[in-house]
Amino acid sequence: MQQNIQPFDGIRVLDLTHVLAGPFATYQLAVLGADVIKVENPSDPDMAREWGPEPSLNGRRMGTAFLTQGGNKRAIALDLATAQGREVLLKLVEGADVLVENYRPGALAALGLDDETLARANPQLIHVSMSAFGQHGPRGEMTAYDYVIQATSGLMAMTGTKEVHPIKFGPAAVDYATGTTGAFAISAALLQRHRTGKGQRVDLAMLDVAMVLMSLDLTALTRAGVEPEPSGNLTVQATCNAYQTKDGLVMLGASNMKQYRRLWRALERPDMIRESYAARHEAFDDEVALLTDIMLTRSAQEWEDYLQSHHVPAARVRRMPEAFQDPQFRTRNVFAEIDDPETGSLTVPLNAFKLAHGGGRLERVPPRVGQHSEEILRELGYDEAEIPAVLSACGQDRA
């Protein structure tokens, strides 16, 4: 029986976030057992609800951008500009473990929900603020999204080829890295509270996350003054580049010395083996020229199969539809199925790791705006006679 307990069973999280980074952080906790309550303004809910390739879903405020990370959550609609909305939120805070919000710095305080007020309601609360640049500093009041942070941080300038740059990342990498960092920060704060009994204030900035994503390049800059330049599919090692084959690209990854030696032996060119990373660097142009010719002699799949059989990292470059169908995923716990009469079936990511027991699972479909308002109000002690008036005062009509 104990094996069915999930890591965050018994933890209640108030989710006052929108778009991608914040909702993804709370979603990671939700699929691992946390009771996540999504708090939205009924007249201005999460804008991700209207994002996605299907207009019919967007029109119902159930767009795929929301569905991707809305599972296992309950939803209550509160207009925090109203006294009743703030009253209900503070009641929720009293029984919560974590509150996550990505309001513009100072916006919650302007509503009368400053740090002191939230801490008085619950001294053990873990209050997480997720913002573009942090709660203070010269950029504190500025706003941004993933792609704006890519531009600000230097990440965009180092992406692309020598001929075509800057280029933003394809996926919203900064958003999802910020969400993952947020889930990690919450986990750390919960562990600390378990040991100290004290609440915590977490200030998480997307700009900080973007800089951490460039850790290797940042250290090279601060130590050696080497500025990262866009290099396309090239790396500093010739045996870790993408090469054209008979029918497409193959990405080589012979990085460490063992893999490097295996590669040249598999290619029947042991004479190309250098004895150090420095010597490999000096031979970069010669190795690139030879590999460019050799890789053209087989198809990308033939090279992948052949080199992997020699324990050399290599992969044919695939597009997402094919990658998603990889049979390897049948052995993992990365995806889950949503099957909802309103939105239809949908496959969404779960966690990017497996646990031997108590791992991620999807048990509740993403909620409509305010879907669980009445249920949650009852849990807070409001009786049936009060609920209609409370809902109306919070800006939500009774379903």
Secondary structure, 3 states (H helix, E strand, C coil): CHHHCCCCCCCEEEEECCCCHHHHHHHHHHCCCCEEEEEEECCECCHHHHCCCCHHHHHCCCCHHHHCCCCCEEEEECCCCCHHHHHHHHHHHHCCCEEEECCCCCHHHHCCCCHHHHHHHCCCCEEEEEECCCCCCCCCCCCCCHHHHHHHHCCCCCCCCCCCCCCCCCCCHHHHHHHHHHHHHHHHHHHHHHHHCCCEEEEEEHHHHHHHHCHHHHHHHHHHCCCCCCCCCCCCCHHHCEEECCCCEEEECCCCHHHHHHHHHHCCCHHHCCCCHHHHHHCHHHHHHHHHHHHCCCCHHHHHHHHHHCCCCEEECCCHHHHHCCHHHHHCCCEEEEEECCCEEEEEECCCCCCCCCCCCCCCCCCCCCCCHHHHHHHCCCCCCCHHHHHHHCCCCCC
